[in-house]
Amino acid sequence: MDYKITINNKMANHKSALKTVRKTETRKADNKYYARTMRNALKRMRNTTEKAEADKMLPELNAMLDKLAKKNVIHKNKASNLKSSITKHAQSLK
């Protein structure tokens, strides 16, 4: 049996390699979506000027960063640094 099938210009030599390629593509798309969602949420947080709105957004954003760090979409230290910076921003608002 010959399993040399190309998926998105990647050569797979085994049947199991085909599944690995499919899984990798799916995970890559998911991670890209979650990272973009996080960046948009960070932009909204940094652009907000109301303390009440920032206080509401802060726990949701912290939870999002923790989940992404847990799934290795972003590094845990990056999540920590981002949480620190947005907390400082929220506390600086009046």
C-alpha positions in Angstrom: 0.0 0.0 0.0 1.2 3.4 -0.9 0.2 6.2 1.5 2.2 9.0 -0.1 -0.6 11.6 -0.1 0.0 15.3 0.0 -2.1 17.5 2.3 -1.4 21.2 1.9 2.0 20.5 0.2 3.2 18.2 3.0 4.3 14.7 2.1 3.0 12.0 4.4 4.8 8.6 4.3 2.5 6.8 6.7 -1.2 6.6 7.3 -0.7 7.9 10.8 1.3 10.8 9.5 -1.8 12.0 7.6 -3.8 12.2 10.8 -0.9 14.1 12.5 -0.9 16.6 9.6 -4.7 17.0 9.9 -4.5 17.5 13.7 -1.6 20.0 13.4 -3.5 22.1 10.9 -6.6 22.1 13.1 -4.7 23.0 16.2 -2.8 25.7 14.3 -6.1 27.3 13.2 -7.5 27.1 16.7 -4.4 28.6 18.3 -4.4 31.4 15.8 -8.1 32.2 16.6 -7.5 32.2 20.4 -4.3 34.3 20.1 -6.1 36.9 17.8 -9.1 37.0 20.3 -6.7 37.6 23.1 -4.9 40.4 21.3 -8.2 42.1 20.5 -9.3 41.9 24.1 -6.0 43.4 25.2 -6.4 46.3 22.8 -10.0 46.9 24.1 -8.6 46.9 27.6 -5.8 49.3 26.9 -8.0 51.7 25.0 -10.7 51.9 27.7 -10.8 55.0 29.8 -13.5 54.1 32.3 -12.6 52.4 35.5 -15.8 50.5 35.9 -15.5 49.0 32.5 -11.8 48.1 33.0 -12.6 46.5 36.4 -15.3 44.4 34.7 -12.9 43.3 31.8 -9.9 42.5 34.1 -11.0 39.2 35.6 -12.2 37.9 32.2 -8.9 38.9 30.5 -6.9 37.3 33.3 -8.8 34.1 32.9 -8.3 34.1 29.2 -4.5 34.6 29.6 -4.3 31.8 32.1 -6.1 29.4 29.8 -3.9 30.3 26.9 -0.8 29.8 29.0 -2.1 26.5 30.2 -2.7 25.3 26.6 0.8 26.6 25.6 -0.7 29.0 23.1 1.4 31.7 24.8 4.2 31.3 27.3 3.4 31.5 31.0 5.8 34.4 31.6 4.2 36.3 28.7 0.8 35.7 30.3 2.1 36.9 33.6 3.7 40.1 32.1 0.5 40.9 30.2 -1.7 40.4 33.4 0.7 42.7 35.3 0.6 45.4 32.7 -3.2 45.4 32.3 -3.7 45.4 36.1 -1.5 48.5 36.3 -3.5 50.1 33.5 -6.8 49.3 35.3 -5.5 50.7 38.6 -4.2 53.9 37.0 -7.7 54.8 35.7 -9.9 57.2 37.6 
